[in-house]
Amino acid sequence: MFRKLPRGALPWINGLVSVGSLLLCTQLLLLRIPGMTILGFSPQWLLMWVIAWSVKREMIYALLGAIAAAWIHDSLMVSALPSHLPGFVLVAYFVSRWRQQRYLQEDFIILALLVFVMTLAAEVIMAFQYLLWGLGSPGMLWGELQRIGLATAILSSLWAPLLCTPLVRWWDYVRMLDRQ
C-alpha cells in the first residue's frame, strides 16, 4: 500500500503516526473507562509509548522521545513534584541499550513482559522521588508502591500488545523501506 507513495511522503506519514500515537496515548491517559482501571489506576500509556519508541531506536532518539513524553505527562499533573522524567529517561536508556545488545525480540509476549518490568521500575523511581522530597514516610511509600506499582504494571502489560506491537512493526516497516 505504501510502496506506491512518492518517496518523500513516507517520512511525513511516519511523523504523523509517531506524533498521532503520542497524542492518542496522552488522550488515553486522561480517560477513565470502566473496566480499564484497577484500584482506580489506569495503564501507563505514555510509558508504553516510550518503550515502543525505544525498542529499535538509537539511544539519543530514545532519550529524546522519553523526555518529550515525560514533559507531556508532567504537564498534565497537578503537582510539579515528583517528575516522570527520571523514570521515563531510565526506561528509554535500558530499552535502547538492550536493543543494541540484541536481547529484545519483536514478540508481543516479550514486549508485555518488558512493559511490566519497566512500569515497576518507573514506579520505584517515582516512589524514591517522593522519599527524597520528604513527601511520605518509607513505610507508607512502600505500601503505596506495592498497590500503585502492581496495578499499573499489570494493566500496562495487558494493554502493551495492543499498543506496542503495531507501533514497533510500523517503525520496522518504515526502516525496511528506508534501507531499500
C-alpha positions, 0 to 999 in steps of 0.5 A, a space after each residue: 500500500 505504501 510502496 506506491 507513495 512518492 518517496 518523500 511522503 513516507 517520512 511525513 506519514 511516519 511523523 504523523 503516526 509517531 506524533 498521532 500515537 503520542 497524542 492518542 496515548 496522552 488522550 488515553 491517559 486522561 480517560 477513565 473507562 470502566 473496566 480499564 482501571 484497577 484500584 482506580 489506576 489506569 495503564 501507563 500509556 505514555 510509558 508504553 509509548 516510550 518503550 515502543 519508541 525505544 525498542 529499535 531506536 538509537 539511544 539519543 532518539 530514545 532519550 529524546 522521545 522519553 523526555 518529550 513524553 515525560 514533559 507531556 505527562 508532567 504537564 498534565 499533573 497537578 503537582 510539579 513534584 515528583 517528575 516522570 522524567 527520571 523514570 521515563 529517561 531510565 526506561 528509554 536508556 535500558 530499552 535502547 541499550 538492550 536493543 543494541 545488545 540484541 536481547 529484545 525480540 519483536 514478540 508481543 509476549 516479550 514486549 508485555 513482559 518488558 512493559 511490566 518490568 519497566 512500569 515497576 521500575 518507573 514506579 520505584 523511581 517515582 516512589 524514591 522521588 517522593 522519599 527524597 522530597 520528604 513527601 511520605 514516610 518509607 513505610 507508607 511509600 512502600 505500601 503505596 508502591 506495592 498497590 500503585 506499582 502492581 496495578 499499573 504494571 499489570 494493566 500496562 502489560 495487558 494493554 502493551 500488545 495492543 499498543 506496542 506491537 503495531 507501533 514497533 512493526 510500523 517503525 520496522 516497516 518504515 526502516 525496511 523501506 528506508 534501507 531499500 
